[in-house]
């Protein structure tokens, strides 16, 4: 038996939201569209079965059990072909990344398989690269219409912020957040990555609370005072007229707190 630890690592970037990638992995209908042979119960203790044929044409059954699951980020399971003396372990991690998601797979425990460990690990590395390429293609194809919508709405909101009188664009929180200000005071924050597409705006507390109740896409402000700010997911579910009003309203609330002389200058008076 080889005692040398070996881990197969495969990582792929996906131009789709991490939540969509997770659903493509764990939802039966979605997964069968890109990996029809795999049955997976995505819960602790759930079973895993794949029936396939190897290069020699032999029918192989791979089986395992889900050891841990942390939706929507991490799944760990045992993995054993029917002629292996012991099981190995597979961990899949889906994380948010600028512009989409990254899927990282680690397949460990090959040292338990004796002299065939290196050959089996190499073969499975090739197989995992193929499966993750299929996952990438499926998730990106499924997300494309939603991404087009999010991009268009985000561009419209960005333009609305930029056209406010006296608006400036700054990056006080680093390059990953566009902050629109008027007279040095923030009135809108938009993430620089395309995903997640959202905007955080100032809002009257009672109005903001009503919006949160009415719209699934509107939540209390992200990383801001949740009484006075809201965050809107730009997924197309909130009408553009309302988004325009919310941007205008946020700007107006900030301007109303500025010195009278500054307000007059912004009005051109």
Wavefront OBJ file of the C-alpha trace (Angstrom):
o trace
v 0.000 0.000 0.000
v 1.234 3.479 -0.812
v 1.361 5.713 2.283
v 1.957 8.920 0.343
v -1.062 11.242 0.671
v -2.397 12.360 -2.668
v -5.208 14.794 -3.418
v -6.803 15.410 -6.788
v -7.692 19.103 -7.051
v -9.769 20.567 -9.871
v -10.987 24.174 -9.910
v -13.162 25.935 -12.455
v -14.503 29.489 -12.743
v -18.177 29.779 -13.694
v -19.829 32.917 -15.063
v -23.013 32.349 -13.063
v -24.153 33.167 -9.525
v -22.847 30.770 -6.873
v -26.434 29.999 -5.802
v -27.276 28.892 -9.355
v -24.189 26.675 -9.495
v -25.184 25.072 -6.190
v -28.672 24.357 -7.502
v -27.204 22.855 -10.673
v -25.192 20.526 -8.460
v -27.806 19.531 -5.875
v -31.185 19.764 -7.629
v -32.019 16.435 -9.296
v -33.582 17.832 -12.470
v -30.806 20.351 -13.023
v -28.005 17.875 -12.295
v -29.458 15.227 -14.600
v -29.218 17.748 -17.449
v -25.394 17.713 -17.256
v -24.607 14.489 -15.304
v -27.464 12.065 -16.054
v -25.763 9.011 -14.500
v -25.324 10.467 -11.005
v -27.934 10.050 -8.263
v -27.257 12.259 -5.258
v -29.328 12.926 -2.143
v -27.883 16.250 -0.983
v -28.394 15.757 2.760
v -26.257 14.281 5.513
v -26.505 10.509 5.202
v -27.949 10.774 1.692
v -26.744 8.208 -0.802
v -24.694 8.687 -3.930
v -24.749 6.243 -6.854
v -23.272 6.434 -10.350
v -23.436 3.599 -12.880
v -21.035 3.903 -15.794
v -18.636 1.961 -18.039
v -14.888 2.227 -17.882
v -12.514 2.321 -20.844
v -12.515 -1.473 -21.062
v -16.299 -1.535 -21.283
v -16.825 -2.962 -17.786
v -19.941 -1.832 -15.970
v -18.900 0.049 -12.810
v -21.004 1.196 -9.872
v -19.657 4.070 -7.814
v -21.361 4.582 -4.466
v -21.008 6.721 -1.394
v -22.787 8.737 1.254
v -23.019 12.440 1.989
v -20.853 13.124 5.047
v -21.595 16.809 5.449
v -23.428 19.542 3.587
v -23.415 23.305 4.128
v -25.800 24.877 1.593
v -25.068 26.713 -0.599
v -21.303 26.318 -0.334
v -19.906 22.918 0.622
v -20.661 19.228 0.155
v -18.472 16.329 1.290
v -19.120 12.678 0.512
v -17.466 9.266 0.432
v -16.635 7.869 -3.011
v -15.935 4.229 -3.831
v -15.929 2.195 -7.035
v -17.239 -1.333 -6.621
v -13.776 -2.945 -6.900
v -11.995 -0.619 -4.460
v -10.931 -1.974 -1.050
v -11.848 1.274 0.730
v -13.698 4.510 0.112
v -12.105 7.835 -0.755
v -13.536 11.285 0.017
v -14.712 14.077 -2.267
v -15.322 17.669 -1.204
v -16.966 20.264 -3.457
v -16.865 23.945 -2.524
v -18.788 26.663 -4.388
v -17.755 30.198 -3.549
v -18.698 33.656 -4.778
v -16.068 35.229 -6.948
v -15.982 38.525 -8.830
v -18.098 38.045 -11.931
v -19.578 34.695 -10.850
v -18.477 31.646 -8.884
v -15.556 29.278 -8.464
v -16.059 25.540 -7.950
v -13.211 23.692 -6.237
v -13.119 19.904 -5.952
v -10.737 17.924 -3.775
v -10.675 14.122 -4.005
v -8.526 12.579 -1.252
v -7.786 9.187 0.274
v -6.017 7.569 -2.692
v -3.293 6.120 -0.451
v -5.915 3.628 0.795
v -6.078 1.969 -2.622
v -2.635 0.404 -2.722
v -0.451 0.140 -5.797
v -3.231 1.294 -8.157
v -3.638 4.609 -6.323
v -1.639 6.794 -8.723
v -3.270 5.385 -11.857
v -6.778 5.694 -10.379
v -6.140 9.231 -9.156
v -4.926 10.340 -12.593
v -7.943 8.785 -14.296
v -10.348 10.420 -11.861
v -8.630 13.795 -12.279
v -9.465 13.612 -15.983
v -13.026 12.574 -15.171
v -13.529 15.380 -12.680
v -12.241 17.946 -15.160
v -14.819 16.713 -17.659
v -17.685 16.775 -15.127
v -16.858 20.272 -13.881
v -16.606 21.500 -17.468
v -20.113 20.127 -18.013
v -21.335 21.839 -14.830
v -19.784 25.118 -15.994
v -21.423 24.891 -19.425
v -24.829 24.080 -17.958
v -24.769 26.745 -15.226
v -23.597 29.474 -17.587
v -26.214 28.561 -20.180
v -28.987 28.518 -17.572
v -27.869 31.833 -16.069
v -27.401 33.742 -19.348
v -30.928 35.260 -19.615
v -30.865 36.318 -15.953
v -27.384 37.787 -16.365
v -28.485 39.827 -19.371
v -31.418 41.203 -17.363
v -29.259 41.981 -14.334
v -26.659 43.741 -16.491
v -29.260 45.915 -18.221
v -30.959 46.906 -14.962
v -27.609 47.584 -13.292
v -26.550 49.844 -16.163
v -29.822 51.798 -15.929
v -29.449 52.279 -12.157
v -25.800 53.285 -12.546
v -26.775 55.896 -15.147
v -29.560 57.228 -12.900
v -27.104 57.668 -10.033
v -24.514 59.337 -12.243
v -26.978 61.876 -13.661
v -27.964 63.289 -10.271
v -26.879 66.934 -9.980
v -23.432 67.170 -8.365
v -22.977 63.385 -8.153
v -19.434 62.040 -7.889
v -18.181 58.461 -8.133
v -15.675 57.329 -5.503
v -14.250 54.074 -4.113
v -13.762 54.609 -0.363
v -14.377 50.911 0.404
v -11.914 49.640 -2.174
v -12.163 48.740 -5.860
v -15.082 46.340 -5.401
v -17.686 49.002 -4.569
v -18.778 52.049 -6.554
v -19.998 54.753 -4.178
v -22.014 57.672 -5.528
v -21.841 60.808 -3.398
v -23.182 64.318 -3.394
v -21.170 66.985 -1.544
v -19.100 64.192 -0.011
v -22.130 62.286 1.336
v -23.000 58.797 0.099
v -26.374 58.153 -1.521
v -25.823 54.895 -3.461
v -23.497 51.879 -3.450
v -23.208 49.458 -6.370
v -20.827 46.457 -6.361
v -18.229 46.672 -9.117
v -18.425 42.947 -10.000
v -21.321 42.115 -12.301
v -22.574 39.696 -9.665
v -24.343 40.096 -7.411
v -26.180 42.934 -9.206
v -27.600 45.167 -6.486
v -27.766 48.730 -5.234
v -27.895 50.063 -1.687
v -29.863 53.284 -1.197
v -30.965 55.595 1.596
v -34.689 55.373 2.384
v -37.204 56.671 4.919
v -37.538 53.959 7.612
v -41.288 53.406 7.288
v -41.154 53.345 3.498
v -38.161 51.029 3.514
v -39.907 48.602 5.865
v -42.962 48.544 3.592
v -40.781 47.874 0.539
v -39.057 44.974 2.289
v -42.452 43.462 3.079
v -43.711 43.904 -0.475
v -40.684 42.930 -2.573
v -38.579 39.785 -2.194
v -35.750 41.589 -4.004
v -35.566 44.377 -1.402
v -33.853 43.758 1.934
v -32.563 45.937 4.792
v -29.345 47.711 3.838
v -26.311 45.523 3.252
v -23.461 46.571 5.583
v -25.283 49.826 6.394
v -27.769 51.165 8.951
v -30.673 48.813 8.259
v -33.297 51.333 9.425
v -32.267 54.021 6.984
v -30.906 52.034 4.024
v -32.231 49.309 1.741
v -30.518 46.975 -0.707
v -32.271 46.115 -3.969
v -31.345 43.038 -6.004
v -31.302 44.111 -9.641
v -32.875 40.933 -11.000
v -35.646 42.598 -13.005
v -38.399 41.939 -10.471
v -38.540 45.578 -9.306
v -39.940 47.914 -11.949
v -37.518 50.429 -13.419
v -39.816 53.348 -12.540
v -39.652 52.360 -8.873
v -35.875 51.944 -9.060
v -35.584 55.432 -10.540
v -37.765 56.823 -7.756
v -35.658 55.063 -5.119
v -32.424 56.494 -6.526
v -33.960 59.972 -6.698
v -35.349 59.612 -3.189
v -32.014 58.530 -1.750
v -30.296 61.517 -3.359
v -33.001 63.870 -2.079
v -32.725 62.555 1.498
v -28.989 63.167 1.514
v -29.267 66.623 -0.062
v -31.925 67.617 2.495
v -29.321 67.209 5.268
v -26.717 69.396 3.565
v -26.150 73.042 4.499
v -28.616 75.438 2.852
v -25.857 77.081 0.854
v -24.818 73.714 -0.607
v -28.401 72.855 -1.400
v -28.823 76.162 -3.216
v -25.656 75.587 -5.213
v -26.908 72.146 -6.276
v -30.179 73.659 -7.391
v -28.231 76.243 -9.380
v -29.639 79.060 -7.320
l 1 2 3 4 5 6 7 8 9 10 11 12 13 14 15 16 17 18 19 20 21 22 23 24 25 26 27 28 29 30 31 32 33 34 35 36 37 38 39 40 41 42 43 44 45 46 47 48 49 50 51 52 53 54 55 56 57 58 59 60 61 62 63 64 65 66 67 68 69 70 71 72 73 74 75 76 77 78 79 80 81 82 83 84 85 86 87 88 89 90 91 92 93 94 95 96 97 98 99 100 101 102 103 104 105 106 107 108 109 110 111 112 113 114 115 116 117 118 119 120 121 122 123 124 125 126 127 128 129 130 131 132 133 134 135 136 137 138 139 140 141 142 143 144 145 146 147 148 149 150 151 152 153 154 155 156 157 158 159 160 161 162 163 164 165 166 167 168 169 170 171 172 173 174 175 176 177 178 179 180 181 182 183 184 185 186 187 188 189 190 191 192 193 194 195 196 197 198 199 200 201 202 203 204 205 206 207 208 209 210 211 212 213 214 215 216 217 218 219 220 221 222 223 224 225 226 227 228 229 230 231 232 233 234 235 236 237 238 239 240 241 242 243 244 245 246 247 248 249 250 251 252 253 254 255 256 257 258 259 260 261 262 263 264 265 266 267 268 269
